[in-house]
């Protein structure tokens, strides 16, 4: 199986042009007191809409809106009287100078969550959408770009997010509030080779590597929350052609209050491998396509709705060359996502959000050896979810919400009687089983601002799983202190639970008495940030309990435990021509779980992770990029050696990229791009067959060239 996982290569690069070119009204300005002092943390918003921002350390704010005509702009902050001004929105930039009168207590609140990064365009972010697609070696994939952050370990050559000593399934993905149950393409036990969603479909992403608020549940380690595009303000059509992909998309306003965003992508890796003379064992080259339609409707001045539809299919065939047996792997996957999202302003400061979603996933896996099936399994998953969120923004922020999620799973076919093995000598079991469970959730979270630049976010979350009849109660809090200009200190702690998939409670294969897995997070963070860059240093400790451990009588029990501790360091700096970032993580992780005979490091205990990214713009419209990544080799058990007593050789890679932007006519933007992955032709070792160092599992490619063009009008 490990060899099969290494056969899919990074194969397409695309650019997020629709997000760059859209026009809308920009509202920007500065908030200050009557005495001339700039105010940070003021809440700036358009009355009766969901559009707004918070002022930064220098009192500056900036946001965009698709609204038109006359609206009232409000600025509110604890300890000061409200500022109100009528504005006329007509697609131009509006500048506002707001002076607030001090009334009682001066409270300069600032919210900084430990371990959180976002990829939106708002103030204080660490990675913009354009930087996602311009990250060298990331193949314009959000998951690959997130892996350049600290706290995400390089375990395999893929997009799987292993966060701070957590297993890949401990990071939860959301799109417009909907649970994305299968977030990767070409799925594998370590995640997948790409994220499911293209940046073309998204306007922003929130990523947290720990200590996230009570709004997010059923996840032990991380959160990836994505937002789809809003109502388009102008017509845009884009086309893309690359060495391994074709793409088309666009945004079309149908009326002033109605519009659609759409896209289609096809990926075929055969031209890429042929061009690069890659020696491969594909019996069927990796192939995928996806289709998306996003209908946005502003049904009133106070509300808007979005209907998001997404369909994706991928397949691959690989010849497996195990030293003791030979065989073939074939896999195909199909994913569908339907989501209805409604945002409505109940009053000037109270907002309601509701979404109703459905996910369908089908996977067919076949592995043969010696003319016989080792695995021949069909898997079907269905997720139905209803979710709501009520948010009130005044001198404090209050959130309340809940959800009901139905999970259905169906398995039919043959699999080995032992997990994580493809040995033909292991007998197979036949499965024909269907499972269903409900997870109900509710949470309450409140953020208050205090003197001396302090803010406190506290919350509690309740979850219940019907299949196991087990409950989870998770208290969490985060304290932030703006200690000085541009310096923020924060501390976060909380309890996090995660339920198993329904089939894990099967009496034949699992245990109906399994408790939800539990992790306790403790995080301390210091951040220095201004318009030119950011420096962040964080230390953390995670205490794991109730992990699944093999048992001869009950299959599995909840007696496993472990810990993860480490330090993350992140630097981002930008100037007129140069933008760079450096991320370093130190991690120590050990677990006694699954079949481990004691407390030992798992595969994702990667001691040192380092990445450095540099983008250089020597002249307008031309950019060069470079990324260097290094990671300690993962632990393994050598032949004749002690359990988990050795490590693979260190993993490292250097990637380069270049892009040129050109306009052939008015309203046209054309991007020509070229990339070289693994410039030094490094042959990284990803594992050993059965722990034998004489039988390495190597990277499926060396130096890899890629090029293409994206055209928009």
N, C-alpha and C positions, 0 to 999 in steps of 0.2 A: 504493500500500500504506500510506503514512503516513497518508493521510486515513482509510482504513479503521480504522487503529489508534486514531484519536482519537474514534471514534463511540460507544464503550462508556463509559457514565458510572458513577460510584460510586452504588450504588443500594440497599444495605441495611445496617441497623445492628442488631446483636443483642447480647445480654448473656450473660455466662458464669455463669448462675445455678447450674447444678448443682454447680460447683466451690465455690461460696460456702456452700451450704446443707448439704453432707454432714457428718455427724457421725462422729467416730472418737476414739480415745484420743490425747490430746496428752501427750507427755512433754517436760518442760522443766526447766531448772535452771541450775546454775552449776558450773564446774570450777575448783578452786583447789588450791594447795599446802598443806602442813601449816602453813606459816608465814603463810598468809593471802593470798598473792599469787594473783591470778587468772591462769588459764592459757589461752592461745589455741592453737588447732590440735589440741586433743584429739579423738580419734576416739571417739564415743559411739554405741553400737549395741546392738540386741537380739540375743543369741546365737541362731545358727541361722536368722536371718531376713536380709532385705535392707534393713531399716529402720534409719535412724540419721542422724547429723548430726555436724558439727564445731563446736567451741566458737569463739565470736568473740573479738574483742579484749578484751572484758570478762569472758571466761570463760563467757558465756551460750550455751546451746544450746536448740533447740526442734525437734521433729519430730512427725509424726503417724504412727499405725500402725493397720492394720485387724485386727491380731492380737488375740486374746482369751485370757483365762485367765492362768496363771502363766508367767512368762518371766524369764530372767536378763538384766540390763542390765550392759554392760561399758563402762568408760572406759579408754582406753589412750593413752599418750603417751611418746615417746622420752625417756629420762632419769628416768622415774618408774615406780613400781610400778603394776600394774593395779588398778582399782576394780571391784568386782562386787557387785550387789545384786539380790535377787529382787523382782519387781514383779508386781502382779495387774492385768491390763488388763480394764476393764469399761466403756469409753466415757466415762470421766471424765478430767480433767486430773491428771497425776501430777507432783509437784515433787521434784527430786532435787538434793541438795547433795553433790558428790563432792570428797573431799580426797585428793590423791595424794601419796604419799611419795617424796621425791627419792632416787634410787638412785645414779646415776653422773653422766652428763652431762646438763645442763639444756639442752633443745633446744625452743624455742618455735616450731615450724614453722608456716608459713602458705603456702597455695598461692594465688597470684593470677596467672592467665594474662593476658598482654598482649592487649588488643583483644577480650576476651570479655565478653559480657553474657548474662544469662539471665532468663527470665520465669517462673520458679517461685516458690514462696512461701518458700523457705529464706532463711536469713540472708545478707545481703550482696548481694542481687539489685538490679538497677537498674530493673526494670519488672515488676510483678505481672500475673497473668492478668486481673484486674479492670481494671487500667489499660490493657491492650490494647484491651478493648471500650469503655472510656470515653474513649479518645483521640479528640478532635474531628477530624472529617474522615477518620478511618481506616476508616469503615464496618465496624468490628469485624473487620478483616482483619489477621492477624498480620504479613503482609509490609508493609502500609501503616504499621502501628505501628512496625515495625523501621526504616522509612525516616525516622523521627524521631530515630534515633541518629546520632551522627557517623560519618563514613566511608562512608555510603551516599549516592550522588549522585542528584539528581532529574533524570533524563534525559528521561523521557516521563511522560504522565499515566497511570500504571499501577502495578502492584505489583512490577515487575521490580527485582531487587536488583543494582545496579551498585556494587561494593564497591571502594573505594580505587583507582580507575583501572583496574579490571578490567571485562571484558565480562560481560554478564548470565549467560552459560553457565558462568562461572568460580566461581559459588556453588553448592554442592551441598546438596541437601535429603535428609533422612533422617527416617523415622518408625519408632520402635522398632527402629532399626538397619537397616531396609529402605531401599534406594535408591529415592527418589521421582524417577523419570526425567522426568516432566512435571509440575512443581509449580505450574503456573498454569492458570487458566481463561481462555478466550478468548485462546489463545496468539498471540503475535506475535514478530517478530524481537527485540523488546526485552523479552521475558518474557511478560507477560500483564496482564490488567486486575485480577485478584484472585488471591490464593493459593488453592490447591485445597481446603485443609482449614479448616473452621470452628473457632473456639476452643472450641465446644461439645464437640469431640471430644478435646481435649488437656488434659493436666494441667500441662504445662510445656514450655518451649522454650529451647534453648541456641543462642546466636548468637555467632559469632566473625568479626571482620572482618580476621583475619590472625594469623599466628603460632600456629595451632592445633596440637595435639599429634599424635603419630604414629598415634593411633587413627584419624584421618580422612585419607583419601587421594583421589586422582584429582580434585583441586580446586585451582585456582591462587589463589583469592582469599578465599572465605568458606565458612562452614558454618552451615546451619540444621538442627539436630537436634531433632526433636519427640518427645514421649512421649505415648502414649494414656492414657486413664483407667484406673484400677485397679478392683479388685473393689468394687462399691458396698456401702455399709453400711446404706442405707435406701432405701425406695421413693420415687422422685421422678418426677413427670410435668410436662413443660413444654410450653406452646403459645405461639406468637408470630405476630402479624399486623402487617405493615408496609405502607407504600405500594407496595412492589415485591416483597414476599416473604411466604411462609407457612412456618412451621416447627413441627415437633413432635419431642419427644424425651423420653427418660426413662432412669431407672436402676432396675433391679429385682433385688433379691437373690432367687435361686432357692433357695439353701440357705445355711448359714453360710459355706461355702467356695466358693460358686458364684453368679455373678450376671452380668447383661448390662447394657451401656449401648447405647442405640440413638438414632438421630436421622434425620430426613428434612427436607429443605429444598427449597423451590421458589421461584425468582426469575423474575419477569416485569416488565420495565421499562416496558411500555406505560402502566400507570396513573401511574407516576412522571413520565414525559415529558408525558403529557396534563395532569396536574395543574399542572406547572410551565410549560406552554405552550412547551416546547422545540421549536424548529424543527429537524427532523432529516431525514435522508435514508435512514431504515431501510426496507428492503423486507421485513425480518423483524426484529421487535424482539428484543433480546438476551433469551434465555430459558435457564434452567438448572435442573437438579435434582440432588440427591445423596441417597444412602442409606448409612447406616452401621450396622454391628452389631459390637459388641465384647464377646466372651465371655471372662470372667475366672474362673480356677479356681485356688484355693489347694489343690493336691493333697496337700500335707503341711505340717508346720511349717517345713520347710526349702526348700520350692519352690512356685512358682506359674507358671501358664501363661496366655497370652492369645492368642486368635484374633481378628484384626482383619480385617473386610471392609468395603470402601468402593467405591461406584460413583457416578460423576458423569457427566453429559452436559450439553453446552451447545451452542447454535447462534445464529447471527446473520446477517442479510443487510443489506447497505449499498449505497446508490447512490453511485458514485464520480464526482466532478465534476472531473476533470483538465482544465486549460485546453486541452490539445490533443486529448483524447479523453474520451469518457464511457463508463462501464461499470458493472457490478454485481459485488459481492463476496458470496459465501456460504460460510460455514464451519460445520462441526459437528464436535464432539470427544466422545469417550467414553473414560473412564478406569476401570479396575478395579484394585484392590489387595487382595491376600490375604497375610496375614502371621501366622505362628505364632512366638510368642516364649516362651521358657522361661528363667526365672531360678531358680537353685538354689544354696543354700548348702552347699558341700562340707564346710566346717568352720566354726568360729566366725569365722575371719578370711579364708576363701577362698570366692570366689563364681564361679559359672559362668553364662554367658549364651549362649543359642543362638537364632538365628532363621532361619526358612525362609520365603522370600517369592516372590511372583510379581506382576508388573505387566503389564497389557495396556492398550494405548493405540491408538485409531484416530482418524484425522483425515481429513476430506474437505474439500478446498479447491477452490473454483471461482470464477474471475474471467472475466467476459465483456466484450467491447468491440466495438461495431459488429456485434453478432449473432454474433461468433465467440469461441471459447474462447481466452483467453490462458494460463490455468492451469486444468487439470482433473486434480487429483492426489489419489490415495488413499494414505495412509501408515499403516502398522501397525508398532508396536513391541511387543516382548515382552522382559521382563527376568525372569530366574530367578536367585535368589541364596540361597546358604547361608553363614552367618556365625557365628563363635563368639568369645567373649571370656572370658578367665580373669583374675580380679583377686584380688590378695592384699593385705590391709590389716593391717599390724602397725606397727612403728616406722617403716616406709617403705611406700610404695604401689608395687605392681608390677602391670603390665598386659601381657598377651600375647594376641594374637588373630590371626585370619585370615579370609579369605572367598574364595569362588569365585562369579563372576557371569557368567551367560550372557546375551548380548545378541543379539536377532534384529530385523531391520528389513526391511520390504518396501515397495517403491514401485511404483505403477502409475499411469500417466497422462502428461499433457503439461505441460511447464514451459518457460519461455523458455530459450534456449541461453546467455543471459548472466544471471548472478546479480544480485539486487537491482534488477530492472527489470520494469516492467509495460507497456512501450512495445509496442503492437500490431505495430509494424513489425519487431520483433526475432523471428526465426524460433523455433519451438518444437521441442523434442526429446521423443521418446516414451521413457518408461522402463517397464521391467517387470523389476525386479531384486530379489533377496533377498540379505541379508547376515547373517553371524553371526560373533561373536567371543566369546572368554572372557577375563576379567580375573581373575587370581589374585593374592591379596595376603596379606602377613603383616607383623606389627609387634611390637615390644617397646618398652615404655616404663616408666621407673622414676622415682619421686620420693623424694628423700632430704631429711631435715631436719638442719640443722647449728646450732651455737651462733650467738649474735648474731642470731637471728631470720631465718636464711637457709634457703631451700629451693631445690632444683635438680631440675628435671624434664628428663630427657634420653631420647631415643628414636630409633629407626631404623625405617624402613618400606621394604618391597619390594613392587613391583607389576610384573606382566607381562601384556602384551596379546598374545593369540594371533594376531590378524589381522595385526598389523605385525611380530610376533616381536621386539618391543622391550621392554627392561626399564627400570625406574626405581628408584633407590635414594636415599632421602630421609632424611638425618640432621636432627634438630631438637632444640632445647633451649630452656628458659626458666628464668631465674634471678629469684627474688623476695627482697626484703629488707624486713622490717617495721622501717623506720628509726626510727620513734617511734610513740607512741600515735596511732592513727588514720591513720598515713601509711605507704604501701607504695610502694616503687620496684621496677620490674621491667624485664627485658630479655629479648627473645626473638629467635631467628634460626633459619632453617631453609631447606631446599630443598623445593619443592613441584612435582609433575608432574601433568599431565592428558592422558589419551589422547583421541584423536578418536573420533567416532562411526564405526561400522564402514564406512559407505558412503564415508567420506572416503579410504579406502584402495583404492577402485575405480580400476583403471588407466585407465578411460575418463573418469571424472569427477574423480578425485583422484590420489593417488600412494601406492602400497603401501610406499614407503620413508620416509614421514613419521615423524619422531621425535616423541615426546610433548612437548608444550609444557612449558616450565620457568619457574619464578619463584623468586627468592630473596628472603626477607622479613627485614628488620632493623627491630626495633621497640623503642623505649624509652618507658617509661610511668611516670607518677607519679600516685598516687591518695590522696586524703584522704576518709575515710568514717567516719560514725558513724550512730546510729539516726535522726538527723534529716535526713541527706542525704549527697551525694557530690559530689566534684570530681575530674575526671580529665583529664589532659593527656598526649597521646601524639604522638610524632613517628615517622615511618616512611619507609622506602625500599624499593621493590620493583624488582628487576632482572629483566626478561623476556628470555628467549632461546628460540630454536627455534619462533618463531611461524610460522604458515602465510602464505606469500607467493606471489602468482600468478607463474607461469612459462610462457612461450610454448610450451616443448617438453614439460614434465612436468606441466602444469596447475598444480601447487603444489609448493613446496619448503619446507624447514624453516629458511629463512635469515632470517626476520623477527625483530625484536628491539624493545626499548623499555624504558621505565622509568615509574614513578609514585612521587612523593614528596609528602609533605604533613604537616599537623598537624591533629589532632582535639582538640576541647575539649568537655567534657560536664559539666553541672551539674544536680544534682537536689536539691531541697529540699522538705521537707514539714513541716507543722504540723497543729494540730487541725482547721483549716478550709481551709487552702490547701496545694495540692501543685502544684509546677511543675518544669519542666525546660527546659534550654536546650542546644542542640547546635550547634556550628559546626565546619566543615571547610574547610581550605584544601588544594587539590590542584593539582599540575602533572603532567600525563601526556602522553607522546608515544610514538608507535609508527611503525615502518616494517614494515608487514604488508599482507596482502591486495593491493589494487592501488595502494597509496600509493607515490608516486615518491620518497619520502624520509622523514625523521623528522618527523612532524606530529601535532598533537593529534587524537585520535579523538572520536567523538560524546560519549563519556562523560568527556571532560576538562572537568568543571564546576568552575571555579576556586573559587567561594565557594558554600557551602551553609549555610543558617542556618534553624533552626526553634526556636520557643518555644511551649511548651504550659503552660496554666494551668487548673487545676481548683479551683473554689471551692465550698465547702459552707456556705452561710450558715445553714441550719438542718438538723436531722437529716432524712435521707431525701431531701434536695433538693440537686442539684448542677448547677452551671453550668461549662461548659468553653469554652476558646478555643484555637485554634492558628493561628500565623502562620508561613508558610514562604516562604523566598526562595532563589533559585538563579540563578547566572550562566547566561546563554544558552549553548547548545551551539555548537561550531564548525560552519561550513558553507563551501562553495565558492560564492561569488557569481558570477553571470553576468559574464563578462569579467574576473574577478578571479583572483588567485593561489589555488592549492590550499589549502583550509582556512584562508583568510586573514580570515574575518569570523565574527561570532557573532550568534546570534539575540538579540532583546531579552530582558532579564532576566525570569525567571518568578517570580511571587509569588501567594500566595492566603491569605485569611483565612477560617477556618471557626469556627462557633459551635455549641454543643450544650447541651441541658438535659435532665435526667432527674429523675423523681420516683418513689420507692419507697413502696408502700403494701401493707398486709396486710388483706385482706377477712375472713379467718378464720384460725384456728390453722393453722400449717404452710403458709400461703400467702404468696407474695411476688410482687407485681405491679409491673412497671416500665413507666412511661409515658415515652416519650422523643421529643424533637424536635430537629432539626438543620437548620442552614442552611450549606450549602457555598458558597464563593466569595461571601461576604457583599457585597463591594464590586462585584460583577458584572464582575470583571476579565476581559478578553479576552486570554488568553495566546496567543502565537504559538509553535507547535510545529515549524515548518519553513516552507520555501518550495518551491513547485513548481519543480523543475529549477534551484534557486538564484536564482530571479527574485523580488526583494523586492516586486514589484508583485503577486505571486500567493501570498499567505500561506496557510498551513495553520493554522487557528485551533482553539481549544478548542471542543468540540462542545456546550458549554452554558455559560451564565452563572451567575447566582444560582440555587441549587437547594435546594428545601425537601423535608424528609423527616420522617416521623413514624410511630409505631407503638406497640405494647404487647406486653409479654412477661409471660406468666402461668404461675406455677409452684405446684404443690401436692404 
